[in-house]
Amino acid sequence: MSEVVHSFTTTVPRWQPYVVPVDLETATEEQREAMQVTPSNKGISTYVLTLAHDPESLAVRSPLFNLIMYGKDGLSLGERELGATAASVVNRCVYCAAVHASRFINYTKRTEVIDAIFADELDAELDEHLQAIFDFSAHLSTTPPRATQADAQDLANVGLSELESLDLVLSSAIFGWANRLMHTLGEPVKD
């Protein structure tokens, strides 16, 4: 029996949709194209199979997500993952927080950062550079957004360029959207 996970964790839970995901074997050509299914690509996640119910949106979402989170220039991959983690903490998306906190640790090897965030959430105390990134993303992710000019200046003060700051805005924003999709379409569970 599965148990819903309510606490932040670096152990990535299984995401269980409320609706039946698209069956890859019976997916339409439009759905297969939106999922970017190739004969050798069998690793389609449950989340993507669920989003495939709306292939027109999925066909736009996946390339946009990949450009924002894995672009070659600008913010480092670890810093983008920290922004995604901050947004996910604000939005209480346990699944996304687990995935992106784990990726942050994988890129940076800094488990103490995620330990502090999961223990103290928005009151976490980090080094100056990561604090500026975490706070900006968290403030941008509240409803209504609380990010201020001072938050943007803090990013510049720790050395982020305008391009890097833009990457942080984009990674935070796409997680505002992704977190809401995750919440409305399913829940994180532990088997």
C-alpha positions in Angstrom: 0.0 0.0 0.0 1.3 3.4 -1.0 1.7 6.2 1.5 1.6 9.9 0.5 4.8 11.7 1.3 4.2 15.1 3.0 7.8 16.0 4.2 10.7 17.3 2.2 13.2 14.5 1.5 16.1 13.8 -0.9 14.8 10.3 -1.4 12.8 10.8 -4.5 9.3 9.5 -4.0 7.2 7.9 -6.8 4.8 10.3 -8.4 1.3 8.7 -8.7 -1.1 10.4 -11.1 -4.8 10.8 -10.3 -5.7 10.0 -13.9 -4.6 7.0 -16.0 -1.5 8.0 -18.0 -1.4 7.5 -21.7 -0.5 3.9 -22.7 2.6 4.2 -24.8 1.6 1.2 -26.8 -1.7 2.8 -27.8 -0.6 6.4 -27.9 -1.6 8.4 -31.0 1.1 9.6 -33.4 0.6 13.2 -32.0 1.1 11.9 -28.4 4.2 9.9 -29.4 5.7 12.9 -31.2 5.0 15.2 -28.2 6.7 12.6 -26.0 9.6 12.5 -28.4 9.3 8.7 -28.6 11.9 7.0 -30.7 12.3 3.2 -31.2 15.1 3.1 -28.7 13.6 5.5 -26.2 11.4 3.4 -23.8 12.1 5.4 -20.6 9.1 7.7 -20.7 8.1 8.9 -17.2 4.7 8.5 -15.7 4.5 12.3 -15.5 5.2 12.7 -19.2 2.7 9.9 -20.0 0.2 11.9 -18.0 1.0 15.2 -19.7 0.6 13.4 -23.1 -3.2 13.6 -22.6 -2.6 17.2 -23.9 0.0 16.6 -26.7 -0.1 20.1 -28.0 1.0 21.6 -24.7 3.5 18.8 -24.0 5.2 19.4 -27.4 5.9 22.9 -26.3 6.6 22.2 -22.6 9.4 19.7 -22.9 11.7 21.7 -25.3 11.1 24.8 -23.2 11.9 22.9 -19.9 15.1 21.5 -21.4 16.3 24.9 -22.7 15.7 26.6 -19.3 17.1 23.8 -17.1 20.0 22.6 -19.3 21.0 25.6 -21.4 24.8 25.8 -22.0 25.3 29.4 -21.0 24.4 31.5 -17.9 23.6 30.0 -14.5 25.3 26.8 -13.5 23.2 23.6 -13.5 23.5 23.4 -9.7 22.3 27.0 -9.3 19.3 26.4 -11.6 18.5 23.3 -9.4 18.7 25.4 -6.3 16.2 27.9 -7.8 13.9 25.0 -8.7 14.3 23.7 -5.2 13.4 27.1 -3.7 10.3 27.4 -5.8 9.3 23.8 -4.9 9.7 24.5 -1.2 7.5 27.7 -1.5 4.9 25.7 -3.4 5.2 22.7 -1.1 5.8 20.3 -4.0 7.6 17.5 -2.2 8.2 15.5 -5.4 9.9 18.4 -7.3 11.8 19.5 -4.2 13.2 15.9 -3.9 14.2 15.6 -7.5 15.8 19.0 -7.8 17.5 18.9 -4.4 19.0 15.6 -5.3 20.2 17.0 -8.6 21.7 20.1 -6.8 23.6 17.6 -4.5 24.7 15.6 -7.5 26.1 18.7 -9.3 27.6 20.4 -6.2 28.2 17.6 -3.7 26.9 20.1 -1.0 24.4 18.1 1.0 24.6 20.6 3.9 22.8 23.2 1.7 19.8 20.9 1.2 19.9 19.7 4.8 19.6 23.4 5.9 16.8 24.1 3.4 14.8 21.0 4.4 15.3 21.7 8.1 14.5 25.4 8.1 12.8 25.9 4.7 12.5 29.6 3.9 14.5 30.5 7.0 17.5 28.4 5.9 20.9 30.2 6.3 23.3 29.6 3.4 26.5 31.1 2.3 26.1 34.6 0.8 26.1 33.4 -2.9 23.6 30.6 -2.5 21.5 32.7 -0.1 21.0 35.3 -2.7 19.9 32.7 -5.3 17.6 30.9 -2.8 16.0 34.0 -1.5 15.4 35.5 -5.0 13.8 32.3 -6.2 11.7 31.9 -3.1 10.5 35.5 -3.1 9.7 35.3 -6.8 7.7 32.1 -6.2 5.3 33.4 -3.6 1.7 34.5 -4.5 1.8 37.4 -5.1 5.6 37.6 -5.8 7.7 39.3 -3.1 10.9 39.6 -5.2 12.2 43.2 -5.0 14.8 45.3 -6.6 16.9 44.6 -3.5 16.7 40.9 -4.2 17.9 41.5 -7.7 20.7 43.7 -6.4 21.7 40.9 -4.1 22.2 38.6 -7.1 24.4 41.2 -8.8 26.3 41.8 -5.5 27.3 38.1 -5.4 28.5 38.2 -9.0 25.5 37.0 -11.1 25.4 38.5 -14.5 22.1 39.7 -16.1 22.0 36.4 -18.1 22.5 34.4 -15.0 19.8 36.3 -13.2 17.4 35.8 -16.1 18.1 32.1 -16.0 17.1 32.1 -12.3 13.9 33.9 -13.1 13.1 31.3 -15.8 14.0 28.3 -13.7 11.9 29.6 -10.8 9.0 30.5 -13.1 8.9 27.1 -14.8 8.8 25.5 -11.4 5.9 27.7 -10.3 4.1 26.1 -13.3 5.5 22.6 -12.9 4.7 22.4 -9.2 1.1 23.3 -9.8 0.8 20.7 -12.5 2.2 18.1 -10.2 -0.2 19.0 -7.4 -3.3 18.9 -9.6 -2.4 15.8 -11.5 -1.0 13.5 -8.8 0.9 13.1 -5.5 4.2 11.9 -4.2 4.0 8.4 -2.6 6.3 5.9 -0.9 5.6 2.3 -1.6 
